[in-house]
Amino acid sequence: MRVQNIAAMIVFYGTTAVHGKKKRGYGADCYYDSDCKSNSCKSNGHNVAGYYCEKSSALEWVKDNKVEEVNQADLPVKCKDVLYKVGLYGLSGSHFFIGGTVINNADNDVMANIDCPSAIAFASIDGTKKVYNAQETAVQELSNHFLGQFALYDILAAEENVTAIDNSGYHLTKNTCIHYAGAIWRALGVEETHDMADFLVTNLVDSDEFIEFAKMKAGGLRVVTAFAVGGKHALENYVRDIVTSQLNIVSTPKLASE
């Protein structure tokens, strides 16, 4: 199986893990190592200090785990019949992706032992769709919302017709990692529920990186304003309104006593 190590840089569903940034309004170019320590930062040939480095949890997760790109053409044909437990996974820092881990049962184990990925994840990098093989333990330790059990063939087929996220088209409320993941789970026929909405809202609002991320992205102004005016409570209300307005939730909300 041909693989490509991606520890240097990754974009999970259109969300960039950046080593280098430009500070708006000053025209300065800053380049950082993976620990957000500035290697060089110059404006008109002079060193400049005080630049914000976007230290992405996605990049940290990739560095800490053996995450490798998979060439779909190199997957053994029998792998496509292997069943995966599929979920919407959240990395601290408001990054989300569709992933799956092999289901452990006697029939499935026979096929899973033919060099199939033990855990799989789907990403959009600079407008190109990618599939990754990860350690099962690395995926299992992440927060997730269960979506269902699917054969690898069905997951790949769902991903095939999804449009990748181009960085130039990224918009915090219209075109993000969540929207990319949503296109995949909808192609799989997954039901959208209040529990799904709760998972998304909680991971976004509780992220220490979310506000800083919103400051730099198109569509982030109202997120920043909500937090500045009303704190975390107002931020949660705004995010919940956006999330629930874009999910096709048909079930009734749970009562507080349930």
Secondary structure, DSSP 8 states (H G I E B T S, - for coil): --EEE-TT--EETTEE--SEEEETTTTEEEEE-TTS-EEEEEETTEE---------HHHHHHHHTT-EEE-GGGS-GGGGG-EEEEEEEEETTTEEEEEEEE---HHHHHHHTTT--SEEEEEEETTEEEEEEE-HHHHHTSEEEEEEEEEHHHHHHHHHTS----GGG-BTTTBSHHHHHHHHHHHTT--B-HHHHHHHHHHHHT-SSHHHHHHHSTT-HHHHHHHHHHHHHHHHHHHHHHHHHHS-B-S----TT-
